[in-house]
Amino acid sequence: MKRCGILVGFLGLVLVPLAGTAAASHPPHRVAVNMTDFKFALSKVAVPRGTAVFRVTNKGQVIHDFKIAGKKTPVYASGKGGVLRVSFTKAGRYKYICTVPGHLAAGMWGVLRVR
């Protein structure tokens, strides 16, 4: 009987850390963001909670940037771009915009749904 109890206790110690690391190791959700004059095109309209990696590319003729959930890219010239990582801990609707003056008013915004 003692051996059985020791084995069960040992397995419990081994399995608990493994379960915790599996939940924390979800890969980030990748979203392509193409900016044109004056709109966005995202490869996904919704993502699960967690980290999202936005690959942002300016395919327009004028400068643009991308802002969502309080994080923002630099302003990119035509043909340029970069990556923006954002952690979404809560489900909801997140508005994204271009912060270059006049671009939001011209319709450069949208909403990403986080489930």
C-alpha positions in Angstrom: 0.0 0.0 0.0 2.8 2.5 0.8 4.3 2.1 -2.7 1.0 2.8 -4.4 0.6 6.0 -2.4 4.1 7.2 -3.2 3.6 6.5 -6.9 0.3 8.4 -7.0 1.9 11.3 -5.2 4.9 11.3 -7.6 2.6 11.2 -10.6 0.6 14.1 -9.3 3.8 16.2 -8.9 4.8 15.4 -12.5 1.4 15.9 -14.1 0.6 19.3 -12.5 3.6 21.2 -14.0 3.0 19.6 -17.4 -0.6 20.7 -17.5 0.4 24.3 -16.6 3.0 24.6 -19.4 0.7 23.1 -22.0 -1.9 25.8 -21.4 0.7 28.6 -21.5 2.4 27.5 -24.7 -0.3 28.4 -27.3 1.3 29.8 -30.4 0.3 33.4 -31.2 -2.5 34.1 -33.7 -1.2 35.6 -36.9 -3.1 38.3 -38.7 -2.0 40.0 -41.9 -3.0 43.7 -42.1 -2.8 45.4 -45.5 -3.2 49.2 -45.4 -4.3 51.0 -48.5 -5.6 54.5 -49.2 -7.9 54.7 -47.0 -8.9 51.3 -45.6 -7.6 48.2 -43.9 -7.9 44.6 -45.0 -7.3 42.0 -42.2 -6.8 38.3 -43.0 -9.0 37.5 -39.9 -12.1 39.3 -38.5 -11.9 37.4 -35.2 -9.2 35.8 -33.1 -9.2 33.8 -29.8 -8.0 35.4 -26.6 -4.2 35.4 -26.3 -1.4 36.9 -28.2 -2.0 38.2 -31.7 0.9 39.0 -34.1 -0.2 41.6 -36.7 2.0 41.6 -39.9 1.3 45.2 -41.1 2.1 46.3 -44.7 1.4 49.7 -46.3 0.2 48.9 -49.8 -1.1 52.5 -50.2 0.6 55.5 -51.7 0.6 57.7 -48.6 1.8 57.1 -45.0 -0.2 54.9 -42.6 0.0 53.3 -39.2 -2.0 50.7 -37.3 -3.3 51.1 -33.7 -5.3 48.6 -31.7 -5.8 48.0 -27.9 -3.5 50.8 -27.0 -0.6 49.6 -29.1 0.6 51.3 -32.3 3.0 50.7 -35.1 5.3 53.4 -36.4 4.1 55.3 -39.4 5.1 53.4 -42.6 5.8 54.8 -46.0 4.4 53.1 -49.1 5.7 49.6 -49.4 7.0 49.4 -45.8 5.7 47.5 -42.8 6.4 45.6 -39.6 5.1 43.5 -36.8 2.9 44.4 -33.8 2.3 42.0 -30.9 -0.8 42.5 -28.8 -2.0 40.4 -25.9 -5.8 40.2 -25.6 -6.8 38.9 -22.2 -10.5 39.7 -22.5 -13.1 38.8 -25.1 -14.7 41.7 -26.9 -14.6 44.1 -29.9 -11.4 46.1 -30.4 -11.4 49.0 -32.7 -8.4 49.5 -34.9 -7.5 52.8 -36.6 -4.9 54.7 -38.6 -3.8 57.7 -36.4 -2.4 59.8 -39.3 -4.4 63.0 -39.2 -7.5 62.8 -41.4 -7.2 59.1 -42.1 -9.8 58.0 -39.4 -12.3 60.5 -40.7 -11.7 59.2 -44.2 -12.8 55.7 -43.0 -9.6 54.1 -42.0 -10.8 52.0 -39.1 -12.4 48.7 -38.3 -13.2 46.2 -35.5 -11.5 43.0 -34.6 -13.5 40.5 -32.5 -11.7 38.6 -29.8 -13.5 35.5 -28.6 
